Amino acid sequence: MGERFKGAHMIELMNHLGIEYVVLGNHEFDFGAEEVKKRMQESTAKWFGSNVRDAATGALFDGVVDTEIIPLQDGLKLGVFGVCTEETPTLSYPGNSVLFEDVFATSRRCVEDLQARGADFILALTHLSIAQDKQLARRVPGIDLMLGGHDHEPFTLYEGKTFIHKSGQNAFWLARLEFQLTRSAEHPERGLAVLPQWSMLANAHLPPQPECQAILFKYMRAMASEDDLEQNARVLATLGTMLSTRTALLRAGESNAGNLVADALRSELATDVGLINGGFIRGDKEYSARTNVTVGILKHEMPFPRPGVVVRIKGSDLRDALLQHLKKYPQQSGSHPHVSGLELMVDMRSNPPVITKMAYNSGELVDLEAELTVATSKFVAGGGDGCSCWLKGEILREAAKIPEIVADFMMKKRLLAYPENEGRITILD
């Protein structure tokens, strides 16, 4: 649905829900900067992106709000700004016309501006990793509350005097945060008293709101012909074992779903090695043994219909690229690799980390001076997720879209039996 409507369905849902304030994230740019501008024009919310600029002029990205003062009761003022990850150009497709400025310098500027305008309490809307959120709280005094995204897991914590909250992915939870702010008229020198309280509401198994469901069905009808429905229901293979697409495994461990996709790429494109980044698989589910895997399930799990490619690359450059994929470990990252045809041992205790073993399944060590072929996504081969060593390789050919490649592989296998952990990548930490 995202590929077809480029986010228009999400904007209509957000407008219906009365969302008032939004911060830009990397995935807003999945279809390019011009599509972002269209969606923002359709939205009734205010969009923050204090560090998102026009690369040519240095002006704020069209339609974006820099800072805002919101009047509260008792004459208090809430100051708001928002920042988006500087890694967006390597995580999505904003193009060369958009500049993502340093989040720390931007935040410092915004806090100083809001304080000068009399803000009593400052809220930062962030689309950063939790590690960066913590660092921001330490490096930029004056931020009272951060509401964050980007990470797929929920977090609630204090970093110094800054309250940080993330609700996790896919609206699995809805957070309710309340802050009682009081200032003593008799003793203003005591400053603002802040009393926070919060709760997490699980959305699982709740009946859908009829109005939201109607909006969703409208878009589903627009894209679903009878042939589409039949195609989505088509069974490709049956699971002989449980298959996990849990985000935590895909982004920081070994996932048998990641192994499956890497195997499909290597087998169908006839290469020495297959590789997929964990962020390509998005469902965050567990499928029990005897589940029939359908075309619809593949579309749900791999919503980015990106093509597979065959890359010819030197062994040493592949080694260096793999280390780039693992650079954020043990933090969850969409770059986390899943491989086929390789066995790796990585020593993360070393500074910098090193790959101590890189061998083919036969046990033969990979010749670091020789070239080999790798099947992966066009995103990865283009240096996505900051893995620039892939650019030293050469794309030999572009194949079908990866969900189609995986579907062909599944139809040949018919029965898929993958253990939970094969030890394809052993990490010493």
MODA-V304437 format. One record per residue. SS is DSSP state (A for helix, B for strand, O for the rest). PHI is phi in whole degrees, 0 to 359 (none if undefined). NEAR is the number of other ideal C-beta (glycine too) atoms within 10 Angstrom. Layout:
SS:PHI:NEAR
SS:PHI:NEAR
//
This chain:
O:none:17
A:298:15
A:296:12
A:286:10
A:256:16
O:53:17
O:91:20
A:298:16
A:295:19
A:291:17
A:297:21
A:296:18
A:295:16
A:296:18
A:297:14
A:297:14
A:283:12
O:77:8
O:298:14
O:258:10
B:224:16
B:222:21
B:245:26
O:296:29
O:234:20
A:296:22
A:286:17
A:300:24
A:262:22
O:299:18
O:247:18
O:97:16
A:294:19
A:293:10
A:293:16
A:300:26
A:298:14
A:297:16
A:295:19
A:295:20
A:293:10
A:280:13
O:271:18
O:267:11
O:276:16
B:267:17
B:254:20
B:264:27
O:187:28
O:298:27
O:253:27
B:259:29
B:231:19
B:285:15
O:296:14
O:280:10
O:254:9
O:81:9
O:286:9
B:303:15
O:306:24
O:309:13
O:87:16
B:270:23
B:263:18
O:273:17
B:223:18
B:211:17
B:255:15
B:246:14
B:294:8
O:245:13
A:293:7
A:61:9
A:78:9
O:284:16
B:233:15
B:261:19
B:258:25
B:229:25
B:213:27
B:211:30
B:226:28
B:243:31
O:306:22
O:291:19
O:279:18
A:309:20
A:300:19
A:262:17
A:254:21
O:212:20
O:228:18
O:287:23
O:82:12
O:281:9
O:277:14
B:244:22
B:245:17
B:250:23
O:280:16
O:305:12
A:290:24
A:285:16
A:296:12
A:297:23
A:297:26
A:298:17
A:299:18
A:294:26
A:298:21
A:297:12
A:296:16
A:293:25
A:296:13
A:295:9
O:266:12
O:92:11
O:296:24
O:269:20
B:215:19
B:244:23
B:251:23
B:252:31
B:269:23
B:237:29
B:239:25
O:223:26
O:290:20
A:298:20
A:297:11
A:289:21
A:301:28
A:297:18
A:297:15
A:297:23
A:298:24
A:285:11
A:271:14
O:237:21
O:296:11
O:108:18
O:274:28
O:273:22
B:217:19
B:242:25
B:250:20
B:242:21
O:228:23
O:75:21
O:292:22
O:264:20
O:254:14
B:283:14
B:219:15
B:217:14
B:196:13
B:257:10
B:243:16
O:65:11
O:263:11
B:260:21
B:274:21
B:243:22
B:222:18
B:227:24
B:266:22
O:86:17
O:262:16
O:57:12
O:55:9
O:296:15
B:230:16
B:243:12
B:264:15
B:240:10
B:241:15
B:232:9
B:234:16
B:271:9
B:248:17
B:222:13
B:233:14
O:288:11
O:291:7
O:281:5
O:228:8
A:298:9
A:293:5
A:284:10
O:79:10
B:275:13
B:269:10
B:240:15
B:240:9
B:269:15
B:211:9
B:208:12
B:210:10
B:246:16
B:254:10
B:282:9
O:269:12
O:300:7
O:70:5
O:282:9
O:294:6
O:294:10
O:293:12
A:305:8
A:293:11
A:295:13
A:297:11
A:296:11
A:296:17
A:297:15
A:297:11
A:300:11
A:287:17
A:296:13
A:295:9
A:293:11
A:252:12
O:253:14
O:268:9
A:299:7
A:296:8
A:298:13
A:297:11
A:294:10
A:295:14
A:297:15
O:275:11
O:293:12
B:278:14
B:262:20
B:196:20
B:241:16
B:278:18
O:269:15
O:221:16
O:297:15
B:239:24
B:248:23
O:245:24
O:298:16
A:302:24
A:299:14
A:286:23
A:295:29
A:255:24
A:205:18
O:211:19
O:249:22
O:241:26
A:292:22
A:290:26
A:297:29
A:298:23
A:299:24
A:295:32
A:297:24
A:298:22
A:299:25
A:298:29
A:295:23
A:291:18
A:287:21
A:261:20
O:54:9
O:243:23
O:289:19
B:222:23
B:240:26
B:210:28
B:224:32
B:278:25
A:299:28
A:290:21
A:286:23
O:256:29
O:238:19
O:288:19
O:56:18
O:229:16
B:236:13
B:252:19
O:286:9
O:303:12
O:79:10
O:291:18
B:275:13
B:274:20
B:253:18
A:301:19
A:298:14
A:296:19
A:299:20
A:297:16
A:293:15
A:284:21
O:234:24
O:286:16
O:267:17
O:280:13
O:274:16
B:284:16
B:277:28
B:222:24
B:254:20
B:246:26
B:262:14
B:215:25
B:289:17
A:304:17
A:293:16
A:288:18
A:296:27
A:304:17
A:293:18
A:295:26
A:298:20
A:295:19
A:294:17
A:300:25
O:263:22
O:297:15
O:265:18
O:302:19
O:272:12
O:297:13
O:296:21
O:210:21
O:295:23
O:280:22
O:306:27
B:271:25
B:231:28
B:238:25
B:226:24
O:87:24
B:231:24
B:236:19
B:239:20
B:235:15
B:239:21
B:261:16
O:278:15
O:283:10
O:287:11
O:235:7
O:281:8
O:302:17
B:225:14
B:267:19
B:272:12
B:213:13
B:221:21
B:229:14
B:286:14
O:300:11
O:290:8
O:100:7
O:291:8
B:291:12
O:290:22
O:286:12
O:292:14
O:266:8
O:266:9
B:266:15
B:219:20
B:251:18
B:230:27
B:262:29
B:208:31
B:270:22
A:297:17
A:299:25
A:296:25
A:298:25
O:273:16
O:86:17
A:299:24
A:63:23
A:77:16
O:270:24
A:288:14
A:295:20
A:298:25
A:292:13
A:282:15
O:274:22
B:236:11
B:284:15
B:277:12
B:198:10
B:253:11
B:253:16
B:289:15
B:293:16
A:301:28
A:302:22
A:290:17
A:298:21
A:294:27
A:299:23
A:299:15
A:298:20
A:296:21
A:296:12
A:286:12
A:281:17
O:68:11
B:239:10
B:248:22
O:232:12
O:244:19
O:296:11
O:297:13
O:215:12
O:254:11
O:70:10
O:295:18
B:236:22
B:258:13
B:248:17
B:263:12
O:218:9
//
